[in-house]
Amino acid sequence: MTDHVILLNKMAAPTRLLAFAVFVASFCGIHCVYHSASVYCQYEKCTYKMDVLDVKGATAYGIYNDTLESTGWGILNISAGRGGNSAENVDIMYAAGYLEAILTQKRIYQHYLNLNDYFQGKFQNDTKWIDAVKSFFLEQDLYMRRMIRNNAPTNPYWRHVAYIVAQYDGLIAGYGAVAPADMTLDVYAFQMLNGNGDMLDMLSAVKPDSLPDFTKMSKEEITSYIAQNGRCSALVKVLGAYEDVFMSHSSWFIYQATMRIYKHYNFNVDDPDTATQRMSFSSYPGFLESLDDFYLMSSGLVMLQTTNNVFNASLYKLVTPQALLAWHRVRLANMMAHGGKEWAKIFAENNSGTYNNQYMIVDLKQIELQKAIHDDALWVVEQIPGLVEYADTTPILRTGYWPSYNVPFFERIYNLSGYPDFAEEHGTDFTYQLAPRAKIFRRDAGKVTDFTSMKNIMRYNDYTEDPYSEDDSCNTICCRGDLRESSPGPFGCYDTKVSSYAMATNLQADVINGPTLGTRLQPFQWTDAYKQSHVGLPGTYDFPFLRTQPLPSP
């Protein structure tokens, strides 16, 4: 740390440097595993310096605190385009991706190993279907780059897609610049990492028989399927007199995916159509998006997301590579939108039909604490193949809360997705109003009176006592798939992120990694009984919440 402070003393005003140095020290605390670097890019050609923070001369500089084993999270701060030397927007974004890769290369490789193990199982190691997914990625990439080439000079939408693709290209180049020979990755690895949410639906489109026959599945088997494919619980909660608003998200997926990095981006893109330059979000190594999703943005927007299942297999015929993947459109809308409706319109364009989710966009600018929650404070967006529907749902939020739990809200989306027939076959647990989490949120949302109780509801699992759980450890807000009596496995709810109005305006959140301890539950441990790849992951998950916020600019 001392060498970096000496370097900064040469570059920044003493008072600002002192504040920065003190903040970095407190940021690391006793858990610091600190890496820094600076990147210099022009025309998408880069050089770099490790263990140097050149805040004046670098195209991008950053700090990575690799504390996964001690706190459950790595913390990444990247600033790009903030130095004294001017840079083109594309180079700023390229440098940001390049820097992220050289700082997190080892973790990217480990995370790839763990996720690839999961997807190989989904493919049943059949190279025909792997090749079909690779072809989909390739065709989509060619379409996107052709549209950039033809439209970016005059079209703000495609110009911003070009920025995102530049960051992605920089990520791949940076990884290649530092990866040892035994850790090389091809382009498909980065397509899989960033597009792994999209891949769940992509596989259903290219390999229709990969969808299970739901009519032959037990309720327990379906619950397991949803826990591994229908990610997440989310809640937006308003206190009774509008004293505060809380936004929270708990991710559900495989425990193999618990290699977490919380990222703080500060990109000085000089474009009149750019709404957000600073963004903080929960993420993973090698991902340029959240995937969960949980984003706090300098535009005053907060975005949360949960996944909806598609039970109507015929919809997958509408999946197309002549579009933008969900992760592209999320980053694009985050970057360009000033409000929820604008976010929805941007996101709805070029719908690939992959990673079919419910998105919640909270606009803090429309909330006056202890006074009013104005229209447009909460927009909800839902996607299925061939359709994106959205609406201002602020009137519902004003009544106290908005819950999200992997069942579509909009009737048209719900019906087209096949939920009515599915619920008739398998029961009300799969309806919007009477899903187990709907009942628990309805019963307990009123008990949320402060920040602590908001954390508690999002980690809630009392399945042995709660009648709404019916003795199923996944019929609750934070699933523990490893504790199920039927079809147990290392999957379920493995994190929680929570922010308040004031915290979100400062891009702050309290975050925790690992399967919930719920009510008297034992921490999850990787043991020899689990054959799934879990390279580099903590052995035991018993971490507390920690607060994360961006480092100040020196």
N, C-alpha and C positions, 0 to 999 in steps of 0.2 A: 504493500500500500504506500510506503514512504516514497518510493521512486516515482509513483504516479503523482503524488502531491507536489514533489519537487518540480516535475515537468509542468504541472498546472500552474505553479507559482510563476513560471516564466511566461505564461500565456494569458492569464486572467487577472482582473483587478483583485487586490488582496482581500477585500471584504467579501466579494462574491466567491472567491476561491475558498476562504475559510468556511463559509456556509456550506459550500459543496463538499469539502473534505469532511466536515463534521457529519453531514448527512450520510455520506458514503460509509463512514465508520459505524454510524448507528444502524444503517441499512444492513451491513454485514453482521454486526454484533459478534457473538461468540461462535457463530456458525459459518463464518466467511470462508468460502472456497472461490477465490476471486480471480477472474480472468478479464483482460481488457484488450482492445485492439483498435487500430485505425486503418481505414481503407481509403485509397485514392483512385478515383475512376474518371476516365474520359473516353467517350465513344464506346462505352461498355467494355473497356480494357482496364484492368485493375492491378494495383500493387497493394501490399499491406504491411503493417508493422504490428507485431504482437507485443503485448505488455506496454503499450504506449497509448495515451489519450491525447491526441493532437486536436484540440478543440478548435483551433484556428485554421489549420491547413487541410484537414482531412475532409473528404467528401462525406464520410460517415465514421462515427466513432461509437464505441459502446462498451458496456460492462455486463458480464455474465457471472452471477453468483450461483455456483453449482452445488446446491445444498439439498438435493433430493433425499439423500439418506438421512439427514439430520432434521429437516423440517417438512419434508414431503413435497417441496417445490424447489425448482430452480427459478431464479429471477433474472430476466433479460431486459436491459435498457439499451435502446438504439436511438441515436440522433443522427439524422442525415440532412445534408444541405444547410447546416447551421454554422459552418465555418466561414472564414473570411473570404475564401475563394469561391466565386460564383460557379454554379454547375447547372447543366441542363436537367430538367425534371426527370427525364429517363435515366440519366446517370445517377441522380440522387436515389431513385428507387432501386436501380441495379446495385449500387453500393450497399444499400441497406440489406438486400438479400445476401450479397457476398459476405458482408460482415457477420450476419447471423450464422451463416454456415461455418465460417472459420472459428467462431466462438463455441459452437455447439456440435461440432462434427462427430465426436465420439457418441454423444447422446442420440444424434440422428441415426447413426448406424445401429445402435442398440434398439431403438424404437422400431426401426424398419424390421429387424429380425423378429421382434415380438409380434408385430402386426402381420408380417408376411406369413408367419406360422398360422395365424388365425385364418387368413384368406386362402392359404393353400388348402386348409381343411374345408372351407366353403366351396372351393373349386374341386374338391376330392382329388387333388393332384392331377386333374385331367388337363393336359396341355392344350387341347382343343378349345376349352372354355377360357383358359388363361389367354390364349392368342386372340380370342374374340374380344375380350375386354381390352387387351392392348390395342387392337384395331380400332375399337370405339374411341379410346383415348387419342390415338393418332389422328383419326378423322376429325374429332372435335378440335384438336390443337391446330390442325391445318385450316379449318374453317375460321377459327378465332384469329389466327395470324393473317389470313387473307383479308378479313374484315378490317383489321387494324391497318393493314397496308393500304387498303382502298379508301378508308374513311377517317382515320385519325387526324389527318391535317386539318379537317374542317368540322369534325363532329366531336363535341365534348364527351359524349358517351364512350366512343371508341378510343378517344385520346386517353381517357382514364383506364380503360381496359389495357391499353399499351403500358401504362405505368405499372399496373399489377403484374403483367407478364414480364416486364423488365425486372421487377423484384424477384420473380420466380426464376428467371434465367440467371440472375445474379446468385441466387441460392445454389443452383446446380453448379455454376462455375466456381463459387467459393468452396463448395464441398470438394470438388475435384482438385482444387489447388492445394489442399492440406491433407486429404485422406491418404493414409498409408495404403500400400498395394493390396493388403489383405482386407481392406474395408471399402474398396471401390463399389460404387452403386451406379446403375444405369438410369436413363431418363425415366423408365417405367417405375423405378423405386420412388421417385419424387412425384410422379403422377398418382401412384397408389397412396402415398403419405397424404398429399394434399386433397386427393379426391376420394379418400376412403369412405366418407359418408355417401358420396355419389355412387361408389362401387356397389353398395348394398342393393340399390335399385338397378344399376347397370347390369349386374349379374342376373337379376330377374328378367331383364329385357332380352339379353343374349342367350340365356339358358332358362327358358320357362319352366322346365321340370325341376329347377332348383327350389321353386316355391313348394312348401309342404301342402299336403292335402288336409286342409283344416277340418274337413268333415270327419276325418278319422283320428283326430287328435283329442286327447283328454283336456279338460280344463287346465290341469297342472302343466301339461306340455305346451299349451298355448301361452300360459303365463310366462313360462321359461323363454319361449320364442320371442314374446314381446319385450321381455327384460333385456334380451340380447340384440334386438333389432329396433325397438321403439324407445329411443333414448330419452330419459330425463324427466324430472319434475321441475316446475317453475312456479313462482308466486310473486305477484306484485301486490303489496299490502299498504293500504292507507289507514292511518290512525283515525280515531273517531272524530276529532275536531281538526283534521288535516294538519296535526302537529308535525307529522313526518310521513314520508313514503319510503318503503323498503322494497328492494328488488333482489331476488335471489334465484339461484339455479343449482340443481343437483344433477350431475351427469349419471346416466346408466349405460353401461356397456360391459365389455370384458375387462377383468382386472389386469390383463396383460397390457392394457392401454394406460396404466397409471404412471407413466413416465411424464411428469408434468413440468411445464415451464410457464410461468406467468410473465407476459410480455408487455413492455411499455414502448410504443413507437412514437417518435417525434420527427416527422418528415416535413421539411420546409419546401413543399411543392408549391411553386408560384404559378397558380392557375386560377383564373376568376371563377371557374366552375367547381373548384375544390372547396368542400364545406368543412372537412375535418383534416387537421394536420397532426393532432395528438390523439392516440387511442391506446387504451389499456385493456387487456383481455386474457382470459385463461386459454392455454394452448398446450402444444406438444412439440417435441423436437422435429424440425423439418417441416412444420406446418406454418403457412402464412396466414392462417385463419384460426378461429377459435375451435370450431367444430362442435363445441358443447351446445349452444353458443352462449357466451357471456362477454359483452363488450360495453365499455364506458368510453364516451367520445367527447372531444372538446367542442363539438357542435351542440352539446347539451342533450344528445340522444343516448339512451341505454337500450341495448338490444339483447333479448333473451330468446331461446328457441327450444322447442321439444319436437321430437319426431313423431309423425303419424304413420301408422301402418296402412298399406294398400292391400285389401283383401280381394279386390276385383282384378283378377289377372289380366283381363282384356285391356286395362288401362296401359299396361306396359308396352303395348303396340305403339303408343304415342311417344315413347321415349326416343329422343333423337340426339345424335352428335352434332347436328347443324344448329348449335346453340351454345350457350355458356353454362358451364357446370354451376351447381349451387354455390360452391365456395367462391367462384369468380363473382357471381352476382351479389353475394353478401358483401364482399370487400368493395365492390363497385358502389353499391347503395350506401354503405357506411361512409365512403369517401366523398360522395357527391350530395347526399341528402341533407337538407336543413330541418326537415320534419317528417313525421310518420307517413303521411300520405305520399310525399315525394319519394320516400324510401320504398314504399310499396310499388309505386309506378316504375321506378328504376329496376327493382328486383324482378318484376313481372316480365320484363322484356327478355327474349331469348331463353325461354324456359326449356331446359333439357328434359324435365320430368324425372330427374334424379335427386335423391336426398329430399324426400317429400315431408315437409315440416310445417309446424306452426311457429311463426315469428311474432314476437311482441316488441313493439318499439315505443318506449316511454320517452316523451319529450319533456325534459325538466323545465324548459322555458315556458311551458303551459301550466305549471304548478306554482301557486303562491301559498306557501305554508301558512296555515291558520286563517286563510282567506278564501281561496277558491281553487278548484281544479277545472281548468278551462277545457273546452272542446279541443280535440286533437292531442290530448295528453297521452292517450294510449291508442295506438293503431295495431290491429291484429291482422296478420297475413298468413294465408294457408295455400300451399301448393300441392297439386297432384299432376301427373302427366297430362298435358293439354290444357291446364287451367290453373290460374292463380286468382284467388278471391281475397278481398281485403275490405276493412271497414273501421270507422272510428268507434271504438268500444269504450270510450270514456264514461258514458252513462253507467255502465256496469261497474267500472272501477270506483266511481263515486259512492257506490253502496258499501264499499269496504275492501274488496279484494278481487283480483283476477287470478284464477288458478290455471295451470296447464299440465296435462298428464297423459299425453299420447293418444288422445281421442279428438277428432276434428270438432271444432266449434260450429263452423258454418254448415247449415243443413245440406246445401248442395254438395259440398265436399264430402260430408259424412255419407250421404246417399251414394254418390258416385264411387266412393272408395269401397263400398260393399259392406258397410257396418250394419245396416238393418237386417240383412239376411244372416250375417255372422252372429249378431246378438240374439236373433230368434233361435239360432241353432245352439248357442253356447251360454246364453243367459245375460242378465242385466249388468254383469260385471264389465261388459264391453260396450256399454252405452255411455253417452256423454254425462248424463245426470247421475247415474248410479254406479259408475266405476268405483272401486274401493278408494282410490285417492280423491275422487270427487266428494265422496261422503266424509272422508277424514278432513279434507280442507274445509268443507261446509261446517263441520262440527267445531273445528279447532282454530280456524282463521281469526275468530273473534277473541281468542286467548292471546293473540300476538299484540302486546302492548308496548314493547320496546325492542331494541336491537338484539338483545340476548334471546328473547322468546322467538324472534324471527329466525335466528340461527337454529334454535331447538326444533321448530316445526319442520325445517328443511332437512334435519338429520333424524327425524322421527322414525322409529321402528320399535313397536311394542307388540309384535305379532302374536306372542303367546297369550296376551291379555286382552288385546283390542278385538272386539267382536267383528269389526269391519274387515279385519285381516283374515279371519277364518283360519287361523293357525298356519297361514302361508306367509313366509318371511318376505315375499315380494308383493303382497297385497298391502302396500303401505307406501309412505312418501319416499323412503330411502331403502330400497330392496337389498337384502342379503341373500343372493342366490346360492352361496356356499352353505347356508343353513337350512335349505329346503329339504324336506323329507323325501320328496319325489323329484328326481332329476336335479340333484344339487350340482353346483359347479362354480368356478371362479368368475362370476359375473354378477352384475347388479349396480347399485348406486355407489360410486366411488369418490365423490368429492362434493363440496358445497362452496358456493361463492355468494357473498352477501354485501350489499351496499345500501347506504341511506341517501337521502337527498343531498345533504351537505358533503358526504363522502364522495358521491358520484360526481358532483361538480368539480371536485379536486382529483378525480380519477383514482380514488382510493377504494379498496375492498378488503374485507376479511375473507380468507380462503383456507380451506382444509382439504387435504388429500387422503384418501383411503376409505374403505368400506366403513359404514357408520358403526358406532358402539351402541347406538340406540338406547334402549332401556336394559341395562345389565347384560349386554352382549359382549362376547369375547372379541378382541382384535383379530382381524384376519392375518394369517401367516402362510407364506409359501412353504409348503412341505414337499417331501418326496412323492407324496400321493398325487401331486399335480404334475402332469406331464407337459402342460402347455409351456411354451417358451416364455421366460420372464427374466431375460438377461438385463442386468443392471438395476433391477427394481429393489426397493426395500424388502427385507425379509419379513418384517412385521409392520403393520400400519396402526400406530397409536399416537398420531400427531395431534397437537392442538391447532386451533385457528391461528393464523398469523395475518398481520396487516401488511398490505403491499401498496405502494404508491410510486409514481415516477420519481427518478432522481431529478433534482433541479438542474437547470442549465448553469454551467460554471461561468 
